[in-house]
Amino acid sequence: MKEKQYFVALDDFEHGVVIRSLNDEKSELKHEGKSTDAVDELIIKIGHAPSKRFRVVERNSRHDER
């Protein structure tokens, strides 16, 4: 069975927030003497993720209003 993948659209500001948050988590784990391998992998994945242009279609958040 193929592994499920998730895609998240982030602007430059949000991308920076995610990277900084992961770095903060990594620092906290180091301070506690725990492994940072999982966080390191996420930082690499997010830091090297390709950017792609796409169009955003906004919808009403309520499904009953159509």
Secondary structure, DSSP 4 states (H G I P E B T S, - for coil): -PPP-------HHHHHHHHHHHHHHHHHHHHTT---HHHHHHHHHHHTPPP---------S-TT--
